[in-house]
Structure formats: structure tokens, C-alpha cells
Amino acid sequence: MDIEIKNISKQFGNFTALNDVSLTVHPGELVALLGPSGSGKTTLLRIIAGLERATSGNVLFGGEDALNRSIRQRRVGFVFQHYALFRHMSVFENVAFGLRVKARDQRPREADIRDRVMKLLSLVQLDHFAKRYPSQLSGGQRQRVALARALAIEPAVLLLDEPFGALDAKVRKELRRWLRGLHDEMQLTSLFVTHDQEEALELADRVVLMNNAAIEQVGSPQEVYDHPATSFAYEFLGHVNRFDCRIEDGKVDVCGGDIAVPAETANGGGAAIAYVRPHDIEIFNGSVMAGRPAVVQYVSAAGPVAKIELSLGEDGRLVEAEIGRAQLHALDLKIGQPVYVRARKARVFATDSVH
Amino acid sequence: MTGAANQKTRLAVTEPIWLRVLLTVLALTFLSLIVLLPLAGVFVEATRQGIGAYFASFDDPDVLSAIRLTLIVAAIAVPLNTVFGIVASWCIAKFEFVGKSLLVTLIDLPFSVSPVVAGLVYVLVFGVHGWLGPWLVANDIQVIFAVPGLVLATIFVTFPFVARELIPLMEEQGQEEEEAAISLGASGWRTFWRVTLPNIKWGLLYGVLLCNARAMGEFGAVSVVSGHIRGETNTMPLYVEILYNEYNFVAAFAVASLLAMLALVTLVLKKIIEWRFAGASSVVG
């Protein structure tokens, strides 16, 4: 089922949580709502679920107005950040809850409930834990119970609020991969909220980048990462070095690199901000003296790429660079060593378009 | 080995042993003098003229009437305050609204005001010469010096017990579980019975128990509105005073022993609930 969000606004007193937000989610899609805290992403999710009322605007489920439907009729599976499992019920009863509270004429028979619940528990690999209580489970297991519980009502839409927010890094990664697999299998229209850009880029079919109660950019993970539409998008998605510079003759001088600026951005010249990704910073050692002089401040080689912090010669400001390990080995960088750096690529925004 | 272990204990507990013993003895002596001795005294006095005389005290129809009245008042006041307590703490813990802090303060009022004042206020409102007096007389409704007055005064005094117990508990639990239940298709009513109530049951029971103990034992507020009509408007605490003033010590202490037993039962139940409560919340923890 597709979800259409039309001009949704939400006020909390004087605070605007959502300002005229529109978005379409296609059937079977896995969409990430990504943004910093306070950007309105959770509020949008809760409005779609019916847990919150929009001040104005419409939400359409499969072309029908959902705001007039009760939460029960929406058939939305909602997974909470802190699981919100029923603490006094066993895992089995938690998952069975949505079936047991159905109207008498729609309620499955006890044997069918048992079948359904056990099937779901084996789907989330927790069939041996049916008799346990939520407090006896780890965070990752609790979140899987919460997911099974949401899936029990056969929802048309699955909504997840920071589903991995409270888990440690390793479990989070596992669960992420597992959720992607589950989604591909079930083809359920799903939206999840996250503030973790890596999670959004890795998991989602499409990323909705939100900031200040509005949508900044919508696109596939690669689109938003490679072509951030706004300076906010650039800063939020991945590490980035930010330089103040001036556009002259359709070019900027960023960190020793002479970078051409597209004509529509250049607009005759003026102050601008340039963003350079760490992996677009080149480092030269020894005989090559291209770009700007800099001094190595810090080298972290734990991981597939080495992270290097350098201070620029003229003003001492710090620049972050990432290079492959082989290259690090060839350069043989030491702390305090003088080198040259140059920006290979940069994304330039004229200052008046930056907010 | 032992010496080192000893030294460690010494360091961990800063007070020397004699001080610890002294403080413990002091506390126990104080407790015995102030609480245990009088409590034992009640039972000793009640059975001074033998078990037969003790039970004979309960043959008095006025005593039976006092016991019956106490039970009736508690049976009305406690359920009403339970419902009120759940509703009030639900509102306070789960919603934001204008006047919330005023409501919280008002709930605490019966704790801070003298029960006699509460009784007097009811006389002022419902008494024959009170604000609603003429209307009540015209419609032949008697509140003061009758059971309705006793019930009202008791409700006022025992008003905060359940709410006070539930508000912090509900605030701590938040409303995510209720939201989850609603998103799974449960109605508000079912959510209350299947999610909210089970989560607060131990705290609720604890509050109801304290509320009941106070409802049965209340003296001041009830005394003002009762009128002390024998066999009609005397509750147990009031009748104990009357018997005592008539130098009928055995009967006075016999009725008092019932109240004391109620207190003991309450304490035991309270302990059991605390123990279950702690167990339940540590499983939840």
C-alpha cells in the first residue's frame, strides 16, 4: 500500500514540529526518515501512525484519507524506540496481544493464535523464548519481539521509530542486515526514523533528509550522498571539511585545489562555502609540493581506511583526510611531519543560499 | 588473612562497634516504649477479666452496630477513593493540562489540614444551619449526624492515599505501552484493563490498603459530623472513646483490640505487597 503525505503541518504550542511536509512512499518501499534530533522526523512518523494529530494536511493510505480512520483501521505496525513491550506479559502474550484484542467476530481461534505467534517468533528467531518475560531478554531480542508483535496484526504499513537507537554497535549492525532481509522477503511498505546517516544510507531504498521541520532532500542513498542538494545535506551526510572561500572567475581556491564552480552557483562571484569530503583530500609527501603546506596532527589507522588530521600551514585550521591503508604505508606519515594537501573535488554553495 | 579481612570491614563501616550497639539498643528501647508496650497493653487490658468477659463485650448491640457502621463507611469510601485515585493519577501522569499542578496540590490537601477542620467544613456546608442546610431539610435529606456525613468526612481524609501511590509509578512507566496497545488495535477500555491496570496493580493494592486502614481508624473528622448517636452514628474509634469515658475499660479495650488487629493485619499485608512489588519491579527492571 502506498502512503501519501500531503502538506502536513504540526504545531506544539508555539513550536513548529512540521512545516508543510509532503512525501509519497511507494508500495513495498523501505524509506528512512533521517535528520538531527528536533527535525520533526518522529512527529511525522507518529502522525502517519495516528498516535499524533496533524494541525493541518492529509495522510492518504492507498488513496484513502487515513486521518478519518481510527488507529485500529489503519493497520499500522509501530515499533517503538524503547520497545514498549508489555512488561507483565510473556513474549508469547506480547506477540498474541494484537490478535486477542480483535473484535469477537474477527478474533482467530486459540489454536490459530498459537500457530501465528509461534510462526512469527520463529521468524524473529525467538521461538525458544516464548515463555520468557521482556526483562529476561537482551535489547536486541526485545526489539525483535516488538517487531514480531507489530507484524502479528498483518499491518499494511510498518513504522519503526529509531528501531536500533538503544542497541550496541554490533547488535545494531546484525539487526539492520536482518531487517533488510525481512523487508525484502515480506515486501511491506516501511518507514523508519533514524539520526544515524550510516544506518539510513545502508538500509533504505530511499532516504528522506529532514531538518528544521521540513524535508531537505529525498533520494536514493547514493543520490543524496553524492549530490547533496543543500549545505545542510552535505554537512549531515558523512564527514565533511567546510571552507569559507570566494568565487572568482567561476572558480574557487579550496585548500590548494582550483575548483570550477557551475555557472548557476557562481552567479558572478562572491562569498561561498565549499565542502570537501575527507576522501577527496590528497596528501603529498617528499618531492611533490602541490596544494597547501600542512602538518600531520593525528593518524588513526584502526579500520579499513586511515583517518588523518592535518593543520593547514597558514591559519592552523584542522582538515580531516581519509586515505587507503596502502597509500598510508607508501606515504609513511608521522605526527608532526610537514606535507602538502590538496582538495580533489569540492561542492560549493554561494553564501546567500546557505542558511 | 582474617586480620586483613577484619581491617577491611573496619574501614568500610566507619562507626565503631560500641556506637552501633548503642544506637540499635536506643532505637529498639524507644520503639518498645512508644509502640510495642501500648499495643501489648491494649490486649492485656482487653483480656484483664478473662477471655469470657472479652467476648462478652461484643454482645452489646451498640458495639456490633459500631463495627457494622465502620465496615459500611469503609466499603463506600475506599472503592470511591480507589476509582478517584486511578482517574486522577491517570490524568496527572499521562496528560498535560491547565491546572495540573493545582490538582496535585489539592490531592495533598487532606494530608496537610487537620481532620477536625475537614469535619467542621462539612458541618458548615451540609449542617442544618449550613449553606445547603435549608434545601436538605426541605427535601428530607440528612447528611450531618448521619451515615452520609460520616462517609463524606472519611472520603475527604482518605482521599490522597491511592493517588499519591500511583502518580509516581505511572509517571515512571510513561505511556509507550498504552500507545503500543492502541496501535495494535486495542480500544481505550481494553488497554486500561489489559495494560495499565496490570502494570500498577501492586502499587494500587498498597494504596488501597493504606486507604482502608485510615478509613476504618479515622477519628477527628468523623467525630465532628457524627453526633455520637448510640447504635446509629458511632464508628468503632468513636465508640471506643465513649466506652472509655464511661469507665467500661474492658469493652473499650476489646473494641480497640479489633482496631489494633486491623493495624497488624495491614502491616503484614503491606510487607507482603512490598515484597511482591519489589520482586515484580526487579523482574521488570
Interface residues (C-beta under 8 A of the other chain):
Chain A: A49 G50 L51 I71 R72 V76 G77 F78 F80 H82 A84 L85 F86 R87 H88 F97 G98 V101 K102 Y133 P134 S135 Q136 A146 R149 A150 A152 I153
Chain B: E176 E177 E179 A180 A181 I182 S183 L184 G185 A186 S187 R190 R194 V195 P198 N199 A280 V283 V284 G285
